[in-house]
Amino acid sequence: MPAAYLLLTLAALLPVRPEAPPQGPPAATAAGPAVVPAAAPTDLAVSGVVVGRTPERSSAILTSGGRTRTVGVGESAFGGRLVSVTADGVALEFGGERVELRLPTVVAALPRPTGPASGRPALPPGAPPEDPETPAREMNRVEVQRRLGEEIPRILAETAVAPVMEEGRVVGVQVTRLPEGSLLTDAGLRTGDVLTRINDTEIDGMATLIGLWPRLQSASELRATVLRNGQPFSLLVSLR
């Protein structure tokens, strides 16, 4: 299933609002006062999507009023119901009115910070060793955010992951397709990697991966455990 992002903060997105209803008080009925339909918050935005193989398995990360919610198709958040998710954005329903939120296309030429970290993060006790081909690295948080804004359309279109099952349960997600030269490869991911843990949280499915989003936004260090060619390795990224 195509996946957005694994790692950090996405750019703020602009909602497309439906045409405003006529002004004036709602009409009363014999059953009582009319109910005013729910309206979408003016700052409502989508900050990431996961497009599943079927519509009902798709999810979106929504933000409003400084809060972040992860919802699936058919679920509600911020007074509206998520009705569809595509690689370009999402659609929600507020009191019978459809509101579309689009992912942005940001054009910017930015440097790509790669290479070993100057202040190397330490591996926790018992963690697998680093792969010499993908040593710990340091990245600038602001540049990471800007690159995500630049690269997210390509990441959405070219990244795919699949669940890895063991004894009937999901024990990780395998990266089956990955855009070369993107922020994800600069962070150390490789096609074929099985992602099993991020910052001490076991990845037992896409819901867990998406649920990490709020905590990763403020993290100063990202530690991931991957199975690479059958061997466990640690990926470390320090954000300055």
N, C-alpha and C positions, 0 to 999 in steps of 0.2 A: 504494500500500500504506500503511495507517495507520502512523504513526511516533510513537514516544515522543520527547520532548525534544530539543532539539538541544544544549542548552547545559550544564547544571551538575549539582550533586550532588542526588540524590533522597533522600527520607527512608528511614530503616532500616525494613525490613519484617519482619513476624512470620510464620514458617512454621507451617503446620498439620501437626502430626506424626501419623503413623499410630499405631494402637493398639500399645502395647508388646507384644512376644512374651512368652510364658511364661518365667519365670526357670528357671535350671538349665543345666548344661553340655549342649552339643550332642551328639546321639547319634553313636556311631561306626558305620561301615559296614565291610563286608568289604573294600572298596577302600581303606580307610584312615580317618583321623579326619575327622569332618564339618567342612565349611567354614562358618565363621560368616558369614552374609550381611552385606554392607556396610551401615552405618548412616549416615543423613544427619547431617552436622555440626550441633551444636546451635545454632550461630550462622548457619546458612545462610540467605541472604535473596536476593530478587530486587530489583534496583535499577533496572530498566527493561526494556521489551519492545518489539519491532518485530513486528507481526502482518502477515505476508505474504499475498499473494493466494491462495497455497496453503499448507497446513500445513508442508511441508518447507522453505519459504522464510522461516519465522518464526525469530526469534532472541530471546535473553534475555541480560541482564547479571546475573551471579550474583556474590555476595560471600560470603567466609568466611575467617576467620582473618586478616583484614586484606588479603586478596588479592581481585582482581577478574578474572573470566573472562567473555568473550563467547562464547556457544555457540549453535549452531543445533539445530533439532529432529533427534534421532538422535545427537547428539554427547554426549560425556561430560565432566563436570567435578566436582571434589570428591568423586569416588567414585560418582557417580550419572549416569544417562543422562536427558537432556531428552526427554520424550515428547510434550509439547503446550505451546502458547503461546496464550493468549487475552488480550483487553484487560483482564481482571480479574486475571490472574496466570499461573502456570506449573505444570506437573506434571512431576516427575522420578521415576525408578524406581531404588531402592536394593535390590539383592538380591531382586527380585521384589515388594518393597513400594512402594506408590505414596505419594509425598509431594507435597503441594500447597503452594505459596507464593503468597500473595495480595498484590495491591497494596492499600495502605491508602486509606481515605477520611478525610481530615483536615479538620475544620471549624474555620476560623479567619478572622477579619476582620483583614486586614493592609493597610497602606498600599502603594501601588504606586509605587515610585520611578521617575519618568520625567524626561525633559527633558535638556538639554545637560549634559555633564560639567563639573565645576568644574576638575578637573585633566585636561585633554584628552589622551588618548593620541595619540601622533604616528603618522602614516601612514608605513609603510616606503617606501623609495625605489622608484619605479616602480608603486606601488599605485594603483588607480583612485581618483578623488575621492569624497568623501562626497556622498550625495544630500541637498540642502538640507532635504528634508522629513523625513529621518531622521538628524539629526546625531549625533555621538558623545555618549554618555551615561554616567553613573556610577550603579552600583547597589550596595547593601549586600549583602554575601555572605550574611549570616545571613538577611536577609529574602528573598533569592532562594531559599535552601534551603527556607524555610518556605512560600513561595508555590508552589514546585514540589510540595510535599506537599499543598497545598490544591487545586491546579489539575490535577494529573496525570490524574485520571479524565476530565476534560473534554478535555485535550490529546490523550489516547489516542483518545477517541471522535470528535473533530472535526478532527484533523490528518491530512492525507494528502500523500504525496510520490510522484513518479514519476521514473524514470531518464530522462535526456536523452542520446540517442545521437548520435554524430558519427563517420562513417567506421567504423562497426561497433564502437565502444567507448563506454563511459559517460563523459561529460565533466562531469556534474553531476546534481543532483536538483532537480526543480521542485516547489515547494510549491503543490499544487493546491487544498488546503483548509486553512484556518487559523482557530482560534477568536479572534474579535475581543476585545480587552480582556484578553488573556492575557499571560503572561510573554514568550511568543514575539513578539507584536506590540510589546510594550514594549521588547524588545531591538532592534527595527527591522525584523523580517521582515514581508513583505507577501505576500498571495496572488498567485501568478504569478511570484514571484522564483525564479530558477534559482541554487541555491547551488553554487558551483564551488570554493571554497577556504575553509578555516578554519585560522587560525594557521599559514600557509605549507604546509599539507597539501592537496593537490588531492583533491577529492571525486570519486572515480571509481566510486562505488557505495555501497550501504548498508553493506557490510562495513567499508569505510574510515571511514564516518561513525560507526559504532558503535565501531570500534577506537580512535577519538580519546578516548573516554570517560575512561579513567584520567588522561590528561594534562590534560584540561579541568577536572578536579576541583580541581587545585591552581593553575590559571592565574590570574594577576592581571589579565589583559587578554585579551579575545576580539576577534579580527579576522576578519571574513568578507568574501568577495568574492561579489557576486551580480550576475546579469544581470537588469536591471529594464527592461521594455519595450525590450529589445534593447541597452541601454546598461550597461556595467560600473560598479558602484558599490561602495564600501567601507562596511561596517557596523562600528562600533567600540563596545565596551562595556568600561568599566573597573570592576573589582570591588574594593571597599574593605573 
